[in-house]
Amino acid sequence: MTSANPHRGEASLDVSGERLLLRPTFGALVAAEEELGSLFELVERAAAGALKLHEIAALFDHLSPARAEAVTRERIGEAVVEKGLARITPVLKQVLAQILQGR
């Protein structure tokens, strides 16, 4: 797996012993937006502390298409819960910063 490049807004997350590369590409963000609604509203919910676990899992799912087949959205969600919000927040923040600021 390629290392995350923070200059491109990428982040990584360990799920089931697999390192997921979270890459906010145009296609991935469009797919996430189609499912979760406006990205601006998603960022606003995150800033207000109102982002739901299923939204975090869905966003990470869309941003990590190049992963092992065994790493499902459900498993991503379980990893978020296992790690806790305190350890997930920096990963989420990095991705959301890319959405807001671009490269």
Secondary structure, DSSP 8 states (H G I E B T S, - for coil): -----GGGT-EEEEETTEEEEE---HHHHHHHHHHH--HHHHHHHHHTT---HHHHHHHHHHT--SS-TT--HHHHHHHHHHH-HHHHHHHHHHHHHHHHH--
